[in-house]
Structure formats: C-alpha cells, structure tokens
C-alpha cells in the first residue's frame, strides 16, 4: 500500500471527511486531496 492509498484508507476507516483531516493536519483540503490521489506527496516536515 502506497502513501496515497494508505492515507485515504485510514481516513475512510475512521469515517472522517477530507475537511476534518486537513484541519487537524493544518492543510488545505485540496492539498490532502492531491495526496490521496497521488498527484503530490508531502515533504518530510508534514
């Protein structure tokens, strides 16, 4: 399981929205969406 599918799987398993997770992580929802879809990956500081 790669990063993008792992983060999406964990979010859905906990029944959280992208907005919920993005808020907790201090990210924009669109950034989290890009991570989940494999369009971008976070740097080491996230």
CORGINOR-V347626 format. One line per field, one symbol per residue. phi: phi as a letter, one per 30 degrees, with the letter a starting at -180 (. if undefined). psi: psi as a letter, one per 30 degrees, with the letter a starting at -180 (. if undefined). burial: b if it has 24 or more other C-alpha atoms within 12 Angstrom, else e. A space follows every 10 residues. Layout:
phi: ???
psi: ???
burial: ???
This chain:
phi: .deddddded dddchcddde dddddicded ddedddcidb bddddd
psi: kleeeeeeee eeeghlleee eeeefhllee eeeeeeggel kllff.
burial: eeeeeebbee eeeeeeebee bbeeeeeeee bbbebbeeee eeeeee
